[in-house]
């Protein structure tokens, strides 16, 4: 695989003062999974999430313009004032490509990368341009569909070789992100179900339809997860609900809808006061950079703390609950979370009296019944490329630096695991099996309104 970078494209100017789109999105789209699925339909048609009317029934005409001005690839400061205030989902589709927001550049600028096939998407995953297990599963599926379309004119043997190569590269660069494996397994199953003499353009259409289904299901599932989680969280009297959140778990990490931050957004949309404590989430600072940016856009009160200050927070200002996103959920309830999350869970469970409840927000795309426990989750380290020096926000990746991408939360530290099928408590194994089976039945026989 060559090091040819994904192709940068111009980005729009952003006005931080225009937040109505985010608030409206939380009030309507997250509360109604059907609307979220409608938003996914808009995205996969290639429109992107640039028009509030595509997502909500209460558009703010002043929030953004369809004819927004553009600037250079790295010159779109988020504090810039302009007539345009676009919000991009982490990805959107055009006729022959997948456009990704380069999350490494947030919050200073919105820079977009255009990927033409699976190799390009794999490079973006390798470099950390797109991050968050749920969204990685979606872009991996679209990467396979793009590969089939781009190479449709080649001989069948060459086309299938390109698909196998793309599959290998996509699996390689985020081995601890279960949704990537799950999405690629679904794509492989669709390929294998087709007759050997299937025309290349038909194959490309079938893979695109499967990628569309993966994206739509994720949007609906995340919205359902948010509703279940919001319902079990405390309702303090005369003060805001205090939540501790680790990592980037908003739309940037989830697709059109996040996981933990979707819970927060729904609570705020219901009119319940809420304040979020965000860890920086080192070494990539996903919490301080990406999650804080998303909460700021949504107008939700938040405070960023160093990862090393979690013990101080729990002993001096214990939150009402901690929310963690999942990268890989095992049959026992052990889960891989973004690095540092295991310490958050352990401290919440042991430092405070009573313990701070720890809620794992885990769509079932992260679940693998064949992984018995946390010891079987693939290990993964950030590469030197991902940790290259870039000012004060990233560490110098010297020869002695070892930075894990994920660590494992022991199930005994979890108070609850919330999936799109509902809330499960310990012991988690039987309940997760039941939830996975329920999801399988639902997708086989969909019922309107989920």
C-alpha positions as CSV (number, residue, x, y, z in Angstrom):
1,X,0.0,0.0,0.0
2,X,1.4,3.4,-1.0
3,X,1.5,6.5,1.2
4,X,-0.4,8.6,-1.3
5,X,-2.6,10.7,1.1
6,X,-6.3,11.0,0.8
7,X,-7.2,14.0,-1.3
8,X,-8.0,17.2,0.7
9,X,-11.0,19.3,-0.4
10,X,-12.1,22.8,0.6
11,X,-13.9,23.2,3.8
12,X,-16.6,25.7,4.8
13,X,-16.3,28.5,7.3
14,X,-18.0,27.9,10.6
15,X,-19.6,30.4,13.0
16,X,-19.6,29.1,16.6
17,X,-22.4,31.5,17.6
18,X,-24.9,29.7,15.4
19,X,-25.9,26.7,17.5
20,X,-29.6,26.3,16.7
21,X,-29.0,23.4,14.3
22,X,-27.4,21.3,17.1
23,X,-30.1,22.1,19.6
24,X,-32.8,21.3,17.1
25,X,-31.1,18.1,16.1
26,X,-31.0,17.0,19.7
27,X,-34.7,18.0,20.3
28,X,-36.1,16.2,17.3
29,X,-33.8,13.8,15.5
30,X,-32.3,12.0,18.6
31,X,-35.8,11.7,20.2
32,X,-37.3,10.2,17.0
33,X,-35.3,7.4,15.5
34,X,-37.4,7.5,12.4
35,X,-36.2,11.0,11.7
36,X,-32.6,9.9,12.2
37,X,-33.0,7.2,9.7
38,X,-34.4,9.8,7.3
39,X,-31.2,11.8,7.9
40,X,-29.1,8.8,7.0
41,X,-31.0,8.5,3.7
42,X,-30.1,12.1,2.9
43,X,-26.4,11.4,3.7
44,X,-26.1,8.3,1.6
45,X,-27.7,10.1,-1.4
46,X,-24.7,12.4,-1.2
47,X,-26.2,15.5,0.2
48,X,-24.3,15.4,3.4
49,X,-25.6,17.0,6.6
50,X,-25.5,20.6,5.6
51,X,-29.1,21.6,5.6
52,X,-31.2,21.5,8.9
53,X,-34.3,20.8,6.9
54,X,-32.9,17.4,6.1
55,X,-32.8,16.5,9.8
56,X,-35.5,18.3,11.6
57,X,-39.0,19.7,11.3
58,X,-38.0,23.0,12.7
59,X,-35.3,24.4,10.4
60,X,-33.5,27.6,11.2
61,X,-33.1,29.4,7.8
62,X,-30.3,31.6,9.2
63,X,-28.3,28.7,10.5
64,X,-26.7,27.8,7.2
65,X,-26.7,28.5,3.5
66,X,-26.6,26.0,0.8
67,X,-24.4,28.3,-1.2
68,X,-21.9,28.6,1.5
69,X,-18.5,30.1,0.6
70,X,-15.5,27.8,0.7
71,X,-11.9,28.3,1.8
72,X,-8.7,26.4,1.4
73,X,-8.1,22.9,2.8
74,X,-6.6,24.0,6.1
75,X,-8.0,27.6,6.4
76,X,-11.4,27.2,8.0
77,X,-11.0,28.4,11.6
78,X,-14.0,27.5,13.7
79,X,-14.2,30.9,15.2
80,X,-14.5,32.6,11.8
81,X,-17.5,34.8,11.3
82,X,-19.4,34.3,8.0
83,X,-22.9,33.8,6.6
84,X,-22.4,30.0,6.7
85,X,-22.5,27.7,9.7
86,X,-22.4,24.2,8.3
87,X,-22.3,21.1,10.5
88,X,-20.8,18.1,8.8
89,X,-21.3,14.6,9.8
90,X,-18.0,12.7,10.0
91,X,-18.5,11.5,6.5
92,X,-20.7,12.2,3.5
93,X,-21.0,10.6,0.0
94,X,-20.5,12.1,-3.4
95,X,-20.9,10.4,-6.8
96,X,-17.5,8.7,-6.7
97,X,-16.1,9.2,-3.3
98,X,-16.5,9.3,0.5
99,X,-15.7,12.7,2.1
100,X,-14.3,12.5,5.6
101,X,-13.9,15.3,8.2
102,X,-10.2,15.0,9.2
103,X,-10.7,14.8,13.0
104,X,-7.1,15.4,13.7
105,X,-7.6,19.1,12.7
106,X,-10.5,19.8,15.0
107,X,-11.3,22.1,16.6
108,X,-9.0,24.6,14.9
109,X,-10.2,23.9,11.3
110,X,-12.6,21.7,9.4
111,X,-10.5,19.9,6.7
112,X,-12.1,17.3,4.5
113,X,-10.5,14.3,2.8
114,X,-11.9,12.7,-0.3
115,X,-11.4,8.9,-0.4
116,X,-12.0,7.1,-3.7
117,X,-11.8,3.5,-2.6
118,X,-10.9,1.1,0.2
119,X,-7.2,1.9,0.2
120,X,-7.9,5.6,0.7
121,X,-10.3,4.9,3.6
122,X,-7.8,2.5,5.2
123,X,-5.1,5.2,5.0
124,X,-7.5,7.6,6.7
125,X,-8.1,5.1,9.5
126,X,-4.4,4.4,9.8
127,X,-3.6,8.1,10.2
128,X,-6.4,8.8,12.7
129,X,-8.3,11.1,10.4
130,X,-11.5,9.2,11.3
131,X,-12.0,7.7,14.7
132,X,-14.6,6.0,16.9
133,X,-15.5,2.4,16.4
134,X,-19.1,2.9,15.4
135,X,-18.3,5.4,12.6
136,X,-15.4,3.3,11.5
137,X,-17.7,0.4,10.8
138,X,-19.9,2.6,8.6
139,X,-17.0,4.1,6.6
140,X,-15.5,0.6,6.2
141,X,-18.7,-0.6,4.6
142,X,-18.8,2.3,2.2
143,X,-15.2,1.8,1.4
144,X,-15.9,-1.7,0.1
145,X,-18.8,-0.3,-2.0
146,X,-16.6,2.4,-3.4
147,X,-13.9,-0.1,-4.3
148,X,-16.5,-2.2,-6.2
149,X,-17.7,0.8,-8.1
150,X,-14.3,2.2,-8.9
151,X,-13.0,-1.1,-10.3
152,X,-16.2,-2.3,-12.0
153,X,-14.7,-2.0,-15.5
154,X,-11.8,-4.4,-14.7
155,X,-11.8,-8.1,-15.3
156,X,-13.7,-10.1,-12.6
157,X,-10.5,-11.6,-11.1
158,X,-8.9,-8.2,-10.8
159,X,-12.0,-6.7,-9.3
160,X,-12.3,-9.3,-6.6
161,X,-8.6,-9.0,-5.9
162,X,-9.1,-5.3,-5.2
163,X,-12.0,-6.1,-2.9
164,X,-9.9,-8.6,-1.0
165,X,-7.0,-6.2,-0.7
166,X,-9.3,-3.4,0.6
167,X,-10.9,-5.8,3.1
168,X,-7.4,-6.8,4.4
169,X,-6.3,-3.2,4.8
170,X,-9.5,-2.0,6.5
171,X,-9.2,-4.8,9.0
172,X,-5.5,-4.2,9.7
173,X,-5.6,-0.6,10.8
174,X,-8.1,-0.7,13.6
175,X,-8.0,-4.3,14.9
176,X,-9.7,-3.4,18.2
177,X,-12.7,-1.7,16.6
178,X,-15.3,-4.5,16.5
179,X,-17.8,-2.6,14.2
180,X,-15.2,-2.6,11.5
181,X,-15.0,-6.4,11.6
182,X,-18.8,-6.7,11.8
183,X,-19.4,-4.5,8.8
184,X,-16.8,-6.2,6.7
185,X,-18.3,-9.6,7.6
186,X,-21.7,-8.3,6.4
187,X,-20.2,-7.1,3.2
188,X,-18.4,-10.4,2.6
189,X,-21.6,-12.3,3.3
190,X,-23.5,-10.2,0.7
191,X,-20.7,-10.9,-1.8
192,X,-20.7,-14.6,-1.2
193,X,-24.5,-14.8,-1.6
194,X,-24.3,-13.5,-5.2
195,X,-23.9,-15.8,-8.2
196,X,-20.3,-16.0,-9.5
197,X,-21.3,-14.5,-12.8
198,X,-22.9,-11.4,-11.2
199,X,-22.2,-8.3,-13.3
200,X,-19.8,-5.9,-11.7
201,X,-22.2,-3.0,-11.7
202,X,-24.8,-5.1,-9.9
203,X,-22.2,-6.2,-7.3
204,X,-21.4,-2.5,-6.7
205,X,-25.1,-1.7,-6.2
206,X,-25.6,-4.6,-3.8
207,X,-22.6,-3.6,-1.7
208,X,-23.8,0.0,-1.7
209,X,-27.2,-1.1,-0.5
210,X,-25.6,-3.1,2.3
211,X,-23.5,-0.1,3.4
212,X,-26.6,2.0,3.3
213,X,-28.3,-0.5,5.6
214,X,-25.4,-0.5,8.0
215,X,-25.4,3.3,8.2
216,X,-29.2,3.6,8.7
217,X,-29.3,0.9,11.3
218,X,-26.5,2.6,13.2
219,X,-28.4,5.9,13.3
220,X,-31.6,4.2,14.5
221,X,-29.8,2.1,17.0
222,X,-27.8,4.9,18.5
223,X,-31.0,7.0,18.9
224,X,-32.7,4.1,20.7
225,X,-29.7,3.6,22.9
226,X,-29.8,7.3,23.9
227,X,-33.4,7.0,24.9
228,X,-32.8,3.9,27.0
229,X,-29.8,5.4,28.8
230,X,-31.3,8.8,29.4
231,X,-34.3,7.1,31.1
232,X,-32.2,5.4,33.8
233,X,-30.0,8.4,34.8
234,X,-30.7,10.3,38.0
235,X,-33.0,13.3,38.1
236,X,-31.4,15.7,40.7
237,X,-33.6,18.3,42.3
238,X,-32.5,22.0,42.1
239,X,-29.2,21.3,40.3
240,X,-27.9,20.0,37.0
241,X,-27.3,16.3,36.4
242,X,-23.5,15.9,36.6
243,X,-22.0,13.4,34.1
244,X,-18.4,12.2,33.5
245,X,-17.7,11.3,29.8
246,X,-14.5,9.9,28.4
247,X,-13.5,10.0,24.8
248,X,-15.1,11.2,21.6
249,X,-18.6,9.7,21.7
250,X,-20.7,12.2,19.7
251,X,-21.7,12.3,16.1
252,X,-18.0,12.5,15.0
253,X,-17.3,9.1,16.6
254,X,-20.7,7.5,15.9
255,X,-21.9,8.7,12.5
256,X,-25.0,10.7,12.3
257,X,-25.8,10.0,15.9
258,X,-23.3,9.5,18.8
259,X,-23.5,7.3,21.8
260,X,-22.7,8.9,25.1
261,X,-23.0,12.4,23.8
262,X,-26.3,11.5,22.2
263,X,-27.5,10.6,25.7
264,X,-26.4,14.0,27.0
265,X,-28.0,15.8,24.0
266,X,-31.3,14.0,24.6
267,X,-31.3,14.9,28.3
268,X,-30.7,18.6,27.4
269,X,-33.4,18.4,24.7
270,X,-35.9,17.2,27.3
271,X,-35.2,20.4,29.3
272,X,-33.2,18.7,32.1
273,X,-30.2,20.7,33.3
274,X,-27.0,18.8,32.6
275,X,-23.3,19.5,33.0
276,X,-20.6,17.3,31.5
277,X,-17.1,16.6,32.9
278,X,-15.0,15.7,29.9
279,X,-11.6,14.0,30.2
280,X,-8.9,15.2,27.8
281,X,-8.5,11.6,26.6
282,X,-4.8,11.5,25.9
283,X,-2.7,11.0,23.9
284,X,-5.0,12.2,21.0
285,X,-7.1,14.6,23.2
286,X,-10.3,13.4,21.6
287,X,-12.3,14.6,24.6
288,X,-10.7,18.1,24.8
289,X,-10.7,18.6,21.1
290,X,-13.6,16.8,19.5
291,X,-16.2,16.1,22.2
292,X,-15.8,19.6,23.8
293,X,-16.3,21.1,20.3
294,X,-19.5,19.1,19.8
295,X,-20.9,20.1,23.2
296,X,-20.0,23.7,22.6
297,X,-21.9,23.6,19.4
298,X,-24.9,22.1,21.2
299,X,-24.8,24.8,23.9
300,X,-24.3,22.2,26.7
301,X,-22.3,23.2,29.8
302,X,-19.1,21.2,30.1
303,X,-15.7,21.3,31.8
304,X,-12.6,19.6,30.5
305,X,-10.2,17.9,33.0
306,X,-6.9,16.1,32.6
307,X,-7.2,12.3,32.6
308,X,-5.0,12.4,35.7
309,X,-7.7,14.5,37.6
310,X,-10.4,11.9,37.5
311,X,-9.6,10.7,41.0
312,X,-9.8,14.3,42.2
313,X,-13.2,14.7,40.6
314,X,-14.6,11.5,42.0
315,X,-13.4,12.2,45.6
316,X,-14.1,16.0,45.7
317,X,-17.0,16.5,43.2
318,X,-18.4,13.0,42.5
319,X,-20.6,13.1,39.4
320,X,-24.0,11.3,39.3
321,X,-22.8,8.8,36.7
322,X,-20.0,8.1,34.2
323,X,-20.7,7.3,30.6
324,X,-18.3,5.2,28.5
325,X,-18.4,4.3,24.8
326,X,-17.4,0.9,23.6
327,X,-15.0,-0.3,20.9
328,X,-15.5,-4.0,21.5
329,X,-18.0,-5.7,23.8
330,X,-17.4,-9.3,24.9
331,X,-19.8,-12.2,25.9
332,X,-18.9,-11.6,29.6
333,X,-19.6,-7.9,29.5
334,X,-15.9,-6.9,29.6
335,X,-15.4,-4.1,27.0
336,X,-12.6,-2.4,25.2
337,X,-12.9,1.4,25.6
338,X,-10.7,4.2,24.4
339,X,-7.5,4.2,26.4
340,X,-7.9,5.6,29.9
341,X,-11.5,4.5,30.2
342,X,-10.6,1.5,32.3
343,X,-9.1,3.8,34.9
344,X,-12.2,6.0,34.9
345,X,-14.4,2.9,35.5
346,X,-12.1,1.5,38.2
347,X,-11.9,4.8,40.1
348,X,-15.6,5.4,39.9
349,X,-16.2,1.9,41.3
350,X,-13.7,2.1,44.1
351,X,-13.0,5.7,45.2
352,X,-16.4,7.1,46.0
353,X,-18.9,5.9,48.7
354,X,-21.4,5.1,47.3
355,X,-19.6,4.2,44.0
356,X,-20.3,6.4,41.0
357,X,-22.4,4.4,38.6
358,X,-20.6,3.5,35.4
359,X,-22.8,3.1,32.3
360,X,-21.4,1.6,29.1
361,X,-23.1,2.9,26.0
362,X,-22.5,0.0,23.6
363,X,-24.4,-0.4,20.3
364,X,-24.6,-4.1,19.4
365,X,-22.4,-3.5,16.5
366,X,-19.6,-3.6,19.1
367,X,-20.7,-6.9,20.5
368,X,-19.1,-10.2,19.6
369,X,-20.5,-13.3,21.2
370,X,-17.5,-15.3,20.2
371,X,-15.1,-13.2,22.3
372,X,-15.4,-14.7,25.7
373,X,-13.8,-11.9,27.8
374,X,-11.5,-8.9,27.7
375,X,-8.3,-11.0,27.5
376,X,-9.4,-12.0,23.9
377,X,-9.8,-8.5,22.6
378,X,-7.1,-7.6,20.1
379,X,-4.5,-5.2,21.5
380,X,-3.6,-2.1,19.6
381,X,-1.1,0.7,19.9
382,X,-1.1,4.2,18.4
383,X,1.5,4.4,15.7
384,X,4.3,7.0,15.5
385,X,2.4,8.5,12.5
386,X,-0.7,9.1,14.6
387,X,1.3,10.6,17.4
388,X,3.6,12.8,15.4
389,X,4.6,16.1,17.1
390,X,2.2,18.8,16.2
391,X,2.3,21.6,18.7
392,X,1.4,21.2,22.4
393,X,-1.7,19.0,21.8
394,X,0.2,15.8,20.7
395,X,3.1,14.2,22.5
396,X,6.5,13.6,20.8
397,X,6.4,9.9,19.7
398,X,9.9,9.0,20.8
399,X,11.3,5.5,20.6
400,X,10.2,4.7,24.2
401,X,6.6,5.8,23.8
402,X,3.9,3.1,23.9
403,X,0.4,4.4,23.7
404,X,-2.5,1.9,23.7
405,X,-5.5,2.7,21.6
406,X,-7.9,0.9,23.9
407,X,-7.9,-0.7,27.3
408,X,-10.3,-3.2,28.8
409,X,-13.0,-2.4,31.4
410,X,-13.7,-5.4,33.6
411,X,-17.4,-6.1,33.7
412,X,-17.4,-6.0,37.5
413,X,-16.8,-2.2,37.3
414,X,-19.9,-1.6,35.2
415,X,-23.3,-0.7,36.7
416,X,-25.2,-1.2,33.5
417,X,-24.6,-1.8,29.8
418,X,-27.1,0.0,27.5
419,X,-27.7,-1.1,23.9
420,X,-30.3,-0.3,21.4
421,X,-32.4,-3.2,22.8
422,X,-32.5,-1.8,26.3
423,X,-30.6,-1.7,29.7
424,X,-28.8,-4.8,31.0
425,X,-27.4,-5.3,34.5
426,X,-25.0,-7.8,35.9
427,X,-24.5,-10.7,35.3
428,X,-24.2,-9.3,31.7
429,X,-23.6,-12.5,29.7
430,X,-27.2,-13.9,29.4
431,X,-28.7,-10.4,29.0
432,X,-26.3,-9.5,26.2
433,X,-27.1,-12.8,24.4
434,X,-30.8,-12.0,24.7
435,X,-30.3,-8.5,23.4
436,X,-28.3,-9.7,20.4
437,X,-30.9,-12.3,19.6
438,X,-33.6,-9.6,19.9
439,X,-31.8,-7.3,17.5
440,X,-31.4,-10.2,15.0
441,X,-35.1,-10.9,15.1
442,X,-35.9,-7.2,14.7
443,X,-33.7,-6.7,11.7
444,X,-35.1,-9.9,10.1
445,X,-38.7,-8.7,10.7
446,X,-38.5,-4.9,11.0
447,X,-41.3,-3.1,12.8
448,X,-42.0,0.5,12.1
449,X,-41.3,2.9,14.9
450,X,-38.2,1.3,16.5
